[in-house]
Amino acid sequence: MQIVSSLSPLALEHEGGTAVAMGYFDGIHIGHRAVIEGAVEWAKAHGAAPAVFTFRLPVENKMKGKRLLSTEDKHALIHSLGVEYYLTPDFEAIKALSPEEFVRGIVENCHARALFCGENFTFGAKAAGTPELLRTVLDTAADTQHCKVIFDPVNLFCAKDGQDKAYQTAHWSRWLEVIGSQLGAVHVKDCRIEADGSKTLLPLGAGDMDYSAIRAFLATHAPAAPLLRDEVILPVDTADVRYLRRMTDTV
């Protein structure tokens, strides 16, 4: 893994560009891993190099609370996930960038073809950037044919979603309206929301996830968008494939 300590042009070993996971990634917990692994998987499928963009805080800076990992352990964990390029500039060097400048720097310096972030990711000076603004910035700052959003609705799931199908319909419709033409693919997963808010992954169609609104959006706006199934539960993999085919048929 090549570690780059500044937001500067990468010297890539091939012309496939990169897929960049963005975030502070303080503890590399399951949510962080999902974002990073999403970039790694997309890169493998599209001939790109997987990359991570994060930043370093001074030891005395408590903005992100207590450090959960040493620098060495953080590097080792990210490398173990298959990342080839690890950009980690000092926070002081990037904190004044506007959201537009930040995204343009990622796209241009990393030759980014796909960007990945969590639903609560913010960026730019005073954390002014959000996923909604990221979509707006990409419309003007990047090649929209190559910079796409990988929509993972289960990562946006909360207990309320599973309790109210009407809420789910509105929730997914709002997100897809925000993403619009930037939609590159949909991660198709299912889960049950437990009483403590945790998620138990289940075979497709066996959990709380309602794909009706997503199917309707795909049929109207993105019939060619790939459906990705990567959390395979081997005993039911055939049934999951049938579910994906039914989703495709409805599209």
Stockholm file with secondary structure:
# STOCKHOLM 1.0

chainA/1-251         MQIVSSLSPLALEHEGGTAVAMGYFDGIHIGHRAVIEGAVEWAKAHGAAPAVFTFRLPVENKMKGKRLLSTEDKHALIHSLGVEYYLTPDFEAIKALSPEEFVRGIVENCHARALFCGENFTFGAKAAGTPELLRTVLDTAADTQHCKVIFDPVNLFCAKDGQDKAYQTAHWSRWLEVIGSQLGAVHVKDCRIEADGSKTLLPLGAGDMDYSAIRAFLATHAPAAPLLRDEVILPVDTADVRYLRRMTDTV
#=GR chainA/1-251 SS CEEECSSCCCCCSSSSCEEEEESCCSSCCHHHHHHHHHHHHHHHHHTCEEEEECCBCCTTCCTTCSCCSCHHHHHHHHHHTTCSEEECCBHHHHTTCCHHHHHHHHHHHTTEEEEECCTTCCBSGGGCBCHHHHHHHHHHHSCTTTCBEEECGGGGCCHHHHHCHHHHHHHHHHHHHHHGGGEEEEECCCEEECTTSCEEECCTTSSSCCCHHHHHHHHHHCTTCCEECCSCCGGGHHHHHHHHHHHHHHC
#=GC SS_cons         CEEECSSCCCCCSSSSCEEEEESCCSSCCHHHHHHHHHHHHHHHHHTCEEEEECCBCCTTCCTTCSCCSCHHHHHHHHHHTTCSEEECCBHHHHTTCCHHHHHHHHHHHTTEEEEECCTTCCBSGGGCBCHHHHHHHHHHHSCTTTCBEEECGGGGCCHHHHHCHHHHHHHHHHHHHHHGGGEEEEECCCEEECTTSCEEECCTTSSSCCCHHHHHHHHHHCTTCCEECCSCCGGGHHHHHHHHHHHHHHC
//
